[in-house]
């Protein structure tokens, strides 16, 4: 059986804040506060039903999901999955081209 590849490293808010602080001569606390503010504003914008476009990175938007039939994997019982909303991310063309 083939080995599964190792999980890629994850860049969290703390690491991103440290990188931002070093690159722009900020304290790590200030950089983290800026990132928290950006994150909060993105969430507020999405909750209001608007899209968020980060040039060169991609677009976040909320899409409606349809009601559908599913299956409980534990019991095999069919269940109704209600309609809902989900956040989707579409990568920008430049990012897609680099991948």
Phi and psi restraints in degrees (range 20) as a CNS / XPLOR table:
assign (resid 1 and name C) (resid 2 and name N)
       (resid 2 and name CA) (resid 2 and name C) 1.0 -75.6 20.0 2
assign (resid 2 and name N) (resid 2 and name CA)
       (resid 2 and name C) (resid 3 and name N) 1.0 144.4 20.0 2
assign (resid 2 and name C) (resid 3 and name N)
       (resid 3 and name CA) (resid 3 and name C) 1.0 -74.8 20.0 2
assign (resid 3 and name N) (resid 3 and name CA)
       (resid 3 and name C) (resid 4 and name N) 1.0 142.7 20.0 2
assign (resid 3 and name C) (resid 4 and name N)
       (resid 4 and name CA) (resid 4 and name C) 1.0 -79.4 20.0 2
assign (resid 4 and name N) (resid 4 and name CA)
       (resid 4 and name C) (resid 5 and name N) 1.0 144.1 20.0 2
assign (resid 4 and name C) (resid 5 and name N)
       (resid 5 and name CA) (resid 5 and name C) 1.0 -64.6 20.0 2
assign (resid 5 and name N) (resid 5 and name CA)
       (resid 5 and name C) (resid 6 and name N) 1.0 151.2 20.0 2
assign (resid 5 and name C) (resid 6 and name N)
       (resid 6 and name CA) (resid 6 and name C) 1.0 -64.4 20.0 2
assign (resid 6 and name N) (resid 6 and name CA)
       (resid 6 and name C) (resid 7 and name N) 1.0 148.6 20.0 2
assign (resid 6 and name C) (resid 7 and name N)
       (resid 7 and name CA) (resid 7 and name C) 1.0 -66.1 20.0 2
assign (resid 7 and name N) (resid 7 and name CA)
       (resid 7 and name C) (resid 8 and name N) 1.0 140.9 20.0 2
assign (resid 7 and name C) (resid 8 and name N)
       (resid 8 and name CA) (resid 8 and name C) 1.0 -69.9 20.0 2
assign (resid 8 and name N) (resid 8 and name CA)
       (resid 8 and name C) (resid 9 and name N) 1.0 155.6 20.0 2
assign (resid 8 and name C) (resid 9 and name N)
       (resid 9 and name CA) (resid 9 and name C) 1.0 -63.5 20.0 2
assign (resid 9 and name N) (resid 9 and name CA)
       (resid 9 and name C) (resid 10 and name N) 1.0 148.5 20.0 2
assign (resid 9 and name C) (resid 10 and name N)
       (resid 10 and name CA) (resid 10 and name C) 1.0 -110.0 20.0 2
assign (resid 10 and name N) (resid 10 and name CA)
       (resid 10 and name C) (resid 11 and name N) 1.0 131.8 20.0 2
assign (resid 10 and name C) (resid 11 and name N)
       (resid 11 and name CA) (resid 11 and name C) 1.0 -97.4 20.0 2
assign (resid 11 and name N) (resid 11 and name CA)
       (resid 11 and name C) (resid 12 and name N) 1.0 113.8 20.0 2
assign (resid 11 and name C) (resid 12 and name N)
       (resid 12 and name CA) (resid 12 and name C) 1.0 -95.5 20.0 2
assign (resid 12 and name N) (resid 12 and name CA)
       (resid 12 and name C) (resid 13 and name N) 1.0 179.4 20.0 2
assign (resid 12 and name C) (resid 13 and name N)
       (resid 13 and name CA) (resid 13 and name C) 1.0 -59.4 20.0 2
assign (resid 13 and name N) (resid 13 and name CA)
       (resid 13 and name C) (resid 14 and name N) 1.0 -42.1 20.0 2
assign (resid 13 and name C) (resid 14 and name N)
       (resid 14 and name CA) (resid 14 and name C) 1.0 -62.5 20.0 2
assign (resid 14 and name N) (resid 14 and name CA)
       (resid 14 and name C) (resid 15 and name N) 1.0 -44.4 20.0 2
assign (resid 14 and name C) (resid 15 and name N)
       (resid 15 and name CA) (resid 15 and name C) 1.0 -69.1 20.0 2
assign (resid 15 and name N) (resid 15 and name CA)
       (resid 15 and name C) (resid 16 and name N) 1.0 -39.2 20.0 2
assign (resid 15 and name C) (resid 16 and name N)
       (resid 16 and name CA) (resid 16 and name C) 1.0 -64.9 20.0 2
assign (resid 16 and name N) (resid 16 and name CA)
       (resid 16 and name C) (resid 17 and name N) 1.0 -40.0 20.0 2
assign (resid 16 and name C) (resid 17 and name N)
       (resid 17 and name CA) (resid 17 and name C) 1.0 -64.1 20.0 2
assign (resid 17 and name N) (resid 17 and name CA)
       (resid 17 and name C) (resid 18 and name N) 1.0 -41.1 20.0 2
assign (resid 17 and name C) (resid 18 and name N)
       (resid 18 and name CA) (resid 18 and name C) 1.0 -63.6 20.0 2
assign (resid 18 and name N) (resid 18 and name CA)
       (resid 18 and name C) (resid 19 and name N) 1.0 -42.2 20.0 2
assign (resid 18 and name C) (resid 19 and name N)
       (resid 19 and name CA) (resid 19 and name C) 1.0 -64.4 20.0 2
assign (resid 19 and name N) (resid 19 and name CA)
       (resid 19 and name C) (resid 20 and name N) 1.0 -44.2 20.0 2
assign (resid 19 and name C) (resid 20 and name N)
       (resid 20 and name CA) (resid 20 and name C) 1.0 -62.8 20.0 2
assign (resid 20 and name N) (resid 20 and name CA)
       (resid 20 and name C) (resid 21 and name N) 1.0 -41.5 20.0 2
assign (resid 20 and name C) (resid 21 and name N)
       (resid 21 and name CA) (resid 21 and name C) 1.0 -62.4 20.0 2
assign (resid 21 and name N) (resid 21 and name CA)
       (resid 21 and name C) (resid 22 and name N) 1.0 -44.2 20.0 2
assign (resid 21 and name C) (resid 22 and name N)
       (resid 22 and name CA) (resid 22 and name C) 1.0 -66.0 20.0 2
assign (resid 22 and name N) (resid 22 and name CA)
       (resid 22 and name C) (resid 23 and name N) 1.0 -40.4 20.0 2
assign (resid 22 and name C) (resid 23 and name N)
       (resid 23 and name CA) (resid 23 and name C) 1.0 -72.7 20.0 2
assign (resid 23 and name N) (resid 23 and name CA)
       (resid 23 and name C) (resid 24 and name N) 1.0 -27.3 20.0 2
assign (resid 23 and name C) (resid 24 and name N)
       (resid 24 and name CA) (resid 24 and name C) 1.0 -122.8 20.0 2
assign (resid 24 and name N) (resid 24 and name CA)
       (resid 24 and name C) (resid 25 and name N) 1.0 19.2 20.0 2
assign (resid 24 and name C) (resid 25 and name N)
       (resid 25 and name CA) (resid 25 and name C) 1.0 54.1 20.0 2
assign (resid 25 and name N) (resid 25 and name CA)
       (resid 25 and name C) (resid 26 and name N) 1.0 50.8 20.0 2
assign (resid 25 and name C) (resid 26 and name N)
       (resid 26 and name CA) (resid 26 and name C) 1.0 -117.2 20.0 2
assign (resid 26 and name N) (resid 26 and name CA)
       (resid 26 and name C) (resid 27 and name N) 1.0 162.5 20.0 2
assign (resid 26 and name C) (resid 27 and name N)
       (resid 27 and name CA) (resid 27 and name C) 1.0 -76.3 20.0 2
assign (resid 27 and name N) (resid 27 and name CA)
       (resid 27 and name C) (resid 28 and name N) 1.0 155.4 20.0 2
assign (resid 27 and name C) (resid 28 and name N)
       (resid 28 and name CA) (resid 28 and name C) 1.0 -63.2 20.0 2
assign (resid 28 and name N) (resid 28 and name CA)
       (resid 28 and name C) (resid 29 and name N) 1.0 -35.7 20.0 2
assign (resid 28 and name C) (resid 29 and name N)
       (resid 29 and name CA) (resid 29 and name C) 1.0 -64.8 20.0 2
assign (resid 29 and name N) (resid 29 and name CA)
       (resid 29 and name C) (resid 30 and name N) 1.0 -41.8 20.0 2
assign (resid 29 and name C) (resid 30 and name N)
       (resid 30 and name CA) (resid 30 and name C) 1.0 -66.6 20.0 2
assign (resid 30 and name N) (resid 30 and name CA)
       (resid 30 and name C) (resid 31 and name N) 1.0 -42.8 20.0 2
assign (resid 30 and name C) (resid 31 and name N)
       (resid 31 and name CA) (resid 31 and name C) 1.0 -62.9 20.0 2
assign (resid 31 and name N) (resid 31 and name CA)
       (resid 31 and name C) (resid 32 and name N) 1.0 -41.1 20.0 2
assign (resid 31 and name C) (resid 32 and name N)
       (resid 32 and name CA) (resid 32 and name C) 1.0 -66.1 20.0 2
assign (resid 32 and name N) (resid 32 and name CA)
       (resid 32 and name C) (resid 33 and name N) 1.0 -39.2 20.0 2
assign (resid 32 and name C) (resid 33 and name N)
       (resid 33 and name CA) (resid 33 and name C) 1.0 -62.9 20.0 2
assign (resid 33 and name N) (resid 33 and name CA)
       (resid 33 and name C) (resid 34 and name N) 1.0 -39.5 20.0 2
assign (resid 33 and name C) (resid 34 and name N)
       (resid 34 and name CA) (resid 34 and name C) 1.0 -64.0 20.0 2
assign (resid 34 and name N) (resid 34 and name CA)
       (resid 34 and name C) (resid 35 and name N) 1.0 -47.6 20.0 2
assign (resid 34 and name C) (resid 35 and name N)
       (resid 35 and name CA) (resid 35 and name C) 1.0 -62.7 20.0 2
assign (resid 35 and name N) (resid 35 and name CA)
       (resid 35 and name C) (resid 36 and name N) 1.0 -40.1 20.0 2
assign (resid 35 and name C) (resid 36 and name N)
       (resid 36 and name CA) (resid 36 and name C) 1.0 -62.2 20.0 2
assign (resid 36 and name N) (resid 36 and name CA)
       (resid 36 and name C) (resid 37 and name N) 1.0 -40.4 20.0 2
assign (resid 36 and name C) (resid 37 and name N)
       (resid 37 and name CA) (resid 37 and name C) 1.0 -64.8 20.0 2
assign (resid 37 and name N) (resid 37 and name CA)
       (resid 37 and name C) (resid 38 and name N) 1.0 -41.5 20.0 2
assign (resid 37 and name C) (resid 38 and name N)
       (resid 38 and name CA) (resid 38 and name C) 1.0 -63.8 20.0 2
assign (resid 38 and name N) (resid 38 and name CA)
       (resid 38 and name C) (resid 39 and name N) 1.0 -46.7 20.0 2
assign (resid 38 and name C) (resid 39 and name N)
       (resid 39 and name CA) (resid 39 and name C) 1.0 -59.1 20.0 2
assign (resid 39 and name N) (resid 39 and name CA)
       (resid 39 and name C) (resid 40 and name N) 1.0 -46.8 20.0 2
assign (resid 39 and name C) (resid 40 and name N)
       (resid 40 and name CA) (resid 40 and name C) 1.0 -61.7 20.0 2
assign (resid 40 and name N) (resid 40 and name CA)
       (resid 40 and name C) (resid 41 and name N) 1.0 -40.4 20.0 2
assign (resid 40 and name C) (resid 41 and name N)
       (resid 41 and name CA) (resid 41 and name C) 1.0 -68.4 20.0 2
assign (resid 41 and name N) (resid 41 and name CA)
       (resid 41 and name C) (resid 42 and name N) 1.0 -38.1 20.0 2
assign (resid 41 and name C) (resid 42 and name N)
       (resid 42 and name CA) (resid 42 and name C) 1.0 -62.1 20.0 2
assign (resid 42 and name N) (resid 42 and name CA)
       (resid 42 and name C) (resid 43 and name N) 1.0 -45.0 20.0 2
assign (resid 42 and name C) (resid 43 and name N)
       (resid 43 and name CA) (resid 43 and name C) 1.0 -62.0 20.0 2
assign (resid 43 and name N) (resid 43 and name CA)
       (resid 43 and name C) (resid 44 and name N) 1.0 -45.7 20.0 2
assign (resid 43 and name C) (resid 44 and name N)
       (resid 44 and name CA) (resid 44 and name C) 1.0 -59.5 20.0 2
assign (resid 44 and name N) (resid 44 and name CA)
       (resid 44 and name C) (resid 45 and name N) 1.0 -41.9 20.0 2
assign (resid 44 and name C) (resid 45 and name N)
       (resid 45 and name CA) (resid 45 and name C) 1.0 -64.6 20.0 2
assign (resid 45 and name N) (resid 45 and name CA)
       (resid 45 and name C) (resid 46 and name N) 1.0 -43.0 20.0 2
assign (resid 45 and name C) (resid 46 and name N)
       (resid 46 and name CA) (resid 46 and name C) 1.0 -66.0 20.0 2
assign (resid 46 and name N) (resid 46 and name CA)
       (resid 46 and name C) (resid 47 and name N) 1.0 -40.8 20.0 2
assign (resid 46 and name C) (resid 47 and name N)
       (resid 47 and name CA) (resid 47 and name C) 1.0 -64.9 20.0 2
assign (resid 47 and name N) (resid 47 and name CA)
       (resid 47 and name C) (resid 48 and name N) 1.0 -27.6 20.0 2
assign (resid 47 and name C) (resid 48 and name N)
       (resid 48 and name CA) (resid 48 and name C) 1.0 -79.3 20.0 2
assign (resid 48 and name N) (resid 48 and name CA)
       (resid 48 and name C) (resid 49 and name N) 1.0 -4.2 20.0 2
assign (resid 48 and name C) (resid 49 and name N)
       (resid 49 and name CA) (resid 49 and name C) 1.0 91.5 20.0 2
assign (resid 49 and name N) (resid 49 and name CA)
       (resid 49 and name C) (resid 50 and name N) 1.0 11.8 20.0 2
assign (resid 49 and name C) (resid 50 and name N)
       (resid 50 and name CA) (resid 50 and name C) 1.0 -101.3 20.0 2
assign (resid 50 and name N) (resid 50 and name CA)
       (resid 50 and name C) (resid 51 and name N) 1.0 161.1 20.0 2
assign (resid 50 and name C) (resid 51 and name N)
       (resid 51 and name CA) (resid 51 and name C) 1.0 -91.5 20.0 2
assign (resid 51 and name N) (resid 51 and name CA)
       (resid 51 and name C) (resid 52 and name N) 1.0 156.0 20.0 2
assign (resid 51 and name C) (resid 52 and name N)
       (resid 52 and name CA) (resid 52 and name C) 1.0 -123.2 20.0 2
assign (resid 52 and name N) (resid 52 and name CA)
       (resid 52 and name C) (resid 53 and name N) 1.0 118.5 20.0 2
assign (resid 52 and name C) (resid 53 and name N)
       (resid 53 and name CA) (resid 53 and name C) 1.0 -108.8 20.0 2
assign (resid 53 and name N) (resid 53 and name CA)
       (resid 53 and name C) (resid 54 and name N) 1.0 118.1 20.0 2
assign (resid 53 and name C) (resid 54 and name N)
       (resid 54 and name CA) (resid 54 and name C) 1.0 -105.5 20.0 2
assign (resid 54 and name N) (resid 54 and name CA)
       (resid 54 and name C) (resid 55 and name N) 1.0 103.6 20.0 2
assign (resid 54 and name C) (resid 55 and name N)
       (resid 55 and name CA) (resid 55 and name C) 1.0 -52.4 20.0 2
assign (resid 55 and name N) (resid 55 and name CA)
       (resid 55 and name C) (resid 56 and name N) 1.0 129.4 20.0 2
assign (resid 55 and name C) (resid 56 and name N)
       (resid 56 and name CA) (resid 56 and name C) 1.0 85.8 20.0 2
assign (resid 56 and name N) (resid 56 and name CA)
       (resid 56 and name C) (resid 57 and name N) 1.0 -13.1 20.0 2
assign (resid 56 and name C) (resid 57 and name N)
       (resid 57 and name CA) (resid 57 and name C) 1.0 -110.0 20.0 2
assign (resid 57 and name N) (resid 57 and name CA)
       (resid 57 and name C) (resid 58 and name N) 1.0 -58.3 20.0 2
assign (resid 57 and name C) (resid 58 and name N)
       (resid 58 and name CA) (resid 58 and name C) 1.0 157.9 20.0 2
assign (resid 58 and name N) (resid 58 and name CA)
       (resid 58 and name C) (resid 59 and name N) 1.0 -168.9 20.0 2
assign (resid 58 and name C) (resid 59 and name N)
       (resid 59 and name CA) (resid 59 and name C) 1.0 -125.0 20.0 2
assign (resid 59 and name N) (resid 59 and name CA)
       (resid 59 and name C) (resid 60 and name N) 1.0 133.6 20.0 2
assign (resid 59 and name C) (resid 60 and name N)
       (resid 60 and name CA) (resid 60 and name C) 1.0 -101.8 20.0 2
assign (resid 60 and name N) (resid 60 and name CA)
       (resid 60 and name C) (resid 61 and name N) 1.0 138.3 20.0 2
assign (resid 60 and name C) (resid 61 and name N)
       (resid 61 and name CA) (resid 61 and name C) 1.0 -153.1 20.0 2
assign (resid 61 and name N) (resid 61 and name CA)
       (resid 61 and name C) (resid 62 and name N) 1.0 159.4 20.0 2
assign (resid 61 and name C) (resid 62 and name N)
       (resid 62 and name CA) (resid 62 and name C) 1.0 -98.2 20.0 2
assign (resid 62 and name N) (resid 62 and name CA)
       (resid 62 and name C) (resid 63 and name N) 1.0 131.4 20.0 2
assign (resid 62 and name C) (resid 63 and name N)
       (resid 63 and name CA) (resid 63 and name C) 1.0 -123.0 20.0 2
assign (resid 63 and name N) (resid 63 and name CA)
       (resid 63 and name C) (resid 64 and name N) 1.0 147.6 20.0 2
assign (resid 63 and name C) (resid 64 and name N)
       (resid 64 and name CA) (resid 64 and name C) 1.0 -80.1 20.0 2
assign (resid 64 and name N) (resid 64 and name CA)
       (resid 64 and name C) (resid 65 and name N) 1.0 144.2 20.0 2
assign (resid 64 and name C) (resid 65 and name N)
       (resid 65 and name CA) (resid 65 and name C) 1.0 -110.3 20.0 2
assign (resid 65 and name N) (resid 65 and name CA)
       (resid 65 and name C) (resid 66 and name N) 1.0 147.7 20.0 2
assign (resid 65 and name C) (resid 66 and name N)
       (resid 66 and name CA) (resid 66 and name C) 1.0 -83.1 20.0 2
assign (resid 66 and name N) (resid 66 and name CA)
       (resid 66 and name C) (resid 67 and name N) 1.0 155.7 20.0 2
assign (resid 66 and name C) (resid 67 and name N)
       (resid 67 and name CA) (resid 67 and name C) 1.0 -68.1 20.0 2
assign (resid 67 and name N) (resid 67 and name CA)
       (resid 67 and name C) (resid 68 and name N) 1.0 140.8 20.0 2
assign (resid 67 and name C) (resid 68 and name N)
       (resid 68 and name CA) (resid 68 and name C) 1.0 -150.5 20.0 2
assign (resid 68 and name N) (resid 68 and name CA)
       (resid 68 and name C) (resid 69 and name N) 1.0 165.5 20.0 2
assign (resid 68 and name C) (resid 69 and name N)
       (resid 69 and name CA) (resid 69 and name C) 1.0 -89.7 20.0 2
assign (resid 69 and name N) (resid 69 and name CA)
       (resid 69 and name C) (resid 70 and name N) 1.0 138.4 20.0 2
assign (resid 69 and name C) (resid 70 and name N)
       (resid 70 and name CA) (resid 70 and name C) 1.0 -132.1 20.0 2
assign (resid 70 and name N) (resid 70 and name CA)
       (resid 70 and name C) (resid 71 and name N) 1.0 -171.9 20.0 2
assign (resid 70 and name C) (resid 71 and name N)
       (resid 71 and name CA) (resid 71 and name C) 1.0 -139.6 20.0 2
assign (resid 71 and name N) (resid 71 and name CA)
       (resid 71 and name C) (resid 72 and name N) 1.0 133.8 20.0 2
assign (resid 71 and name C) (resid 72 and name N)
       (resid 72 and name CA) (resid 72 and name C) 1.0 -73.7 20.0 2
assign (resid 72 and name N) (resid 72 and name CA)
       (resid 72 and name C) (resid 73 and name N) 1.0 115.7 20.0 2
assign (resid 72 and name C) (resid 73 and name N)
       (resid 73 and name CA) (resid 73 and name C) 1.0 -66.2 20.0 2
assign (resid 73 and name N) (resid 73 and name CA)
       (resid 73 and name C) (resid 74 and name N) 1.0 -23.0 20.0 2
assign (resid 73 and name C) (resid 74 and name N)
       (resid 74 and name CA) (resid 74 and name C) 1.0 -76.7 20.0 2
assign (resid 74 and name N) (resid 74 and name CA)
       (resid 74 and name C) (resid 75 and name N) 1.0 -43.6 20.0 2
assign (resid 74 and name C) (resid 75 and name N)
       (resid 75 and name CA) (resid 75 and name C) 1.0 -107.5 20.0 2
assign (resid 75 and name N) (resid 75 and name CA)
       (resid 75 and name C) (resid 76 and name N) 1.0 -17.0 20.0 2
assign (resid 75 and name C) (resid 76 and name N)
       (resid 76 and name CA) (resid 76 and name C) 1.0 81.1 20.0 2
assign (resid 76 and name N) (resid 76 and name CA)
       (resid 76 and name C) (resid 77 and name N) 1.0 -0.9 20.0 2
assign (resid 76 and name C) (resid 77 and name N)
       (resid 77 and name CA) (resid 77 and name C) 1.0 -69.0 20.0 2
assign (resid 77 and name N) (resid 77 and name CA)
       (resid 77 and name C) (resid 78 and name N) 1.0 138.2 20.0 2
assign (resid 77 and name C) (resid 78 and name N)
       (resid 78 and name CA) (resid 78 and name C) 1.0 -76.3 20.0 2
assign (resid 78 and name N) (resid 78 and name CA)
       (resid 78 and name C) (resid 79 and name N) 1.0 137.8 20.0 2
assign (resid 78 and name C) (resid 79 and name N)
       (resid 79 and name CA) (resid 79 and name C) 1.0 -133.9 20.0 2
assign (resid 79 and name N) (resid 79 and name CA)
       (resid 79 and name C) (resid 80 and name N) 1.0 154.8 20.0 2
assign (resid 79 and name C) (resid 80 and name N)
       (resid 80 and name CA) (resid 80 and name C) 1.0 -91.6 20.0 2
assign (resid 80 and name N) (resid 80 and name CA)
       (resid 80 and name C) (resid 81 and name N) 1.0 122.8 20.0 2
assign (resid 80 and name C) (resid 81 and name N)
       (resid 81 and name CA) (resid 81 and name C) 1.0 -96.6 20.0 2
assign (resid 81 and name N) (resid 81 and name CA)
       (resid 81 and name C) (resid 82 and name N) 1.0 120.2 20.0 2
assign (resid 81 and name C) (resid 82 and name N)
       (resid 82 and name CA) (resid 82 and name C) 1.0 -70.4 20.0 2
assign (resid 82 and name N) (resid 82 and name CA)
       (resid 82 and name C) (resid 83 and name N) 1.0 159.4 20.0 2
assign (resid 82 and name C) (resid 83 and name N)
       (resid 83 and name CA) (resid 83 and name C) 1.0 -64.7 20.0 2
assign (resid 83 and name N) (resid 83 and name CA)
       (resid 83 and name C) (resid 84 and name N) 1.0 153.7 20.0 2
assign (resid 83 and name C) (resid 84 and name N)
       (resid 84 and name CA) (resid 84 and name C) 1.0 -159.4 20.0 2
assign (resid 84 and name N) (resid 84 and name CA)
       (resid 84 and name C) (resid 85 and name N) 1.0 -159.5 20.0 2
assign (resid 84 and name C) (resid 85 and name N)
       (resid 85 and name CA) (resid 85 and name C) 1.0 -133.2 20.0 2
assign (resid 85 and name N) (resid 85 and name CA)
       (resid 85 and name C) (resid 86 and name N) 1.0 151.0 20.0 2
assign (resid 85 and name C) (resid 86 and name N)
       (resid 86 and name CA) (resid 86 and name C) 1.0 -142.3 20.0 2
assign (resid 86 and name N) (resid 86 and name CA)
       (resid 86 and name C) (resid 87 and name N) 1.0 155.1 20.0 2
assign (resid 86 and name C) (resid 87 and name N)
       (resid 87 and name CA) (resid 87 and name C) 1.0 -93.6 20.0 2
assign (resid 87 and name N) (resid 87 and name CA)
       (resid 87 and name C) (resid 88 and name N) 1.0 131.2 20.0 2
assign (resid 87 and name C) (resid 88 and name N)
       (resid 88 and name CA) (resid 88 and name C) 1.0 -120.5 20.0 2
assign (resid 88 and name N) (resid 88 and name CA)
       (resid 88 and name C) (resid 89 and name N) 1.0 151.4 20.0 2
assign (resid 88 and name C) (resid 89 and name N)
       (resid 89 and name CA) (resid 89 and name C) 1.0 -122.9 20.0 2
assign (resid 89 and name N) (resid 89 and name CA)
       (resid 89 and name C) (resid 90 and name N) 1.0 128.3 20.0 2
assign (resid 89 and name C) (resid 90 and name N)
       (resid 90 and name CA) (resid 90 and name C) 1.0 -114.8 20.0 2
assign (resid 90 and name N) (resid 90 and name CA)
       (resid 90 and name C) (resid 91 and name N) 1.0 117.7 20.0 2
assign (resid 90 and name C) (resid 91 and name N)
       (resid 91 and name CA) (resid 91 and name C) 1.0 -67.0 20.0 2
assign (resid 91 and name N) (resid 91 and name CA)
       (resid 91 and name C) (resid 92 and name N) 1.0 144.5 20.0 2
assign (resid 91 and name C) (resid 92 and name N)
       (resid 92 and name CA) (resid 92 and name C) 1.0 -69.1 20.0 2
assign (resid 92 and name N) (resid 92 and name CA)
       (resid 92 and name C) (resid 93 and name N) 1.0 155.0 20.0 2
assign (resid 92 and name C) (resid 93 and name N)
       (resid 93 and name CA) (resid 93 and name C) 1.0 -56.3 20.0 2
assign (resid 93 and name N) (resid 93 and name CA)
       (resid 93 and name C) (resid 94 and name N) 1.0 -43.7 20.0 2
assign (resid 93 and name C) (resid 94 and name N)
       (resid 94 and name CA) (resid 94 and name C) 1.0 -60.7 20.0 2
assign (resid 94 and name N) (resid 94 and name CA)
       (resid 94 and name C) (resid 95 and name N) 1.0 -40.4 20.0 2
assign (resid 94 and name C) (resid 95 and name N)
       (resid 95 and name CA) (resid 95 and name C) 1.0 -68.1 20.0 2
assign (resid 95 and name N) (resid 95 and name CA)
       (resid 95 and name C) (resid 96 and name N) 1.0 -42.5 20.0 2
assign (resid 95 and name C) (resid 96 and name N)
       (resid 96 and name CA) (resid 96 and name C) 1.0 -59.3 20.0 2
assign (resid 96 and name N) (resid 96 and name CA)
       (resid 96 and name C) (resid 97 and name N) 1.0 -42.6 20.0 2
assign (resid 96 and name C) (resid 97 and name N)
       (resid 97 and name CA) (resid 97 and name C) 1.0 -64.3 20.0 2
assign (resid 97 and name N) (resid 97 and name CA)
       (resid 97 and name C) (resid 98 and name N) 1.0 -34.2 20.0 2
assign (resid 97 and name C) (resid 98 and name N)
       (resid 98 and name CA) (resid 98 and name C) 1.0 -74.3 20.0 2
assign (resid 98 and name N) (resid 98 and name CA)
       (resid 98 and name C) (resid 99 and name N) 1.0 -25.4 20.0 2
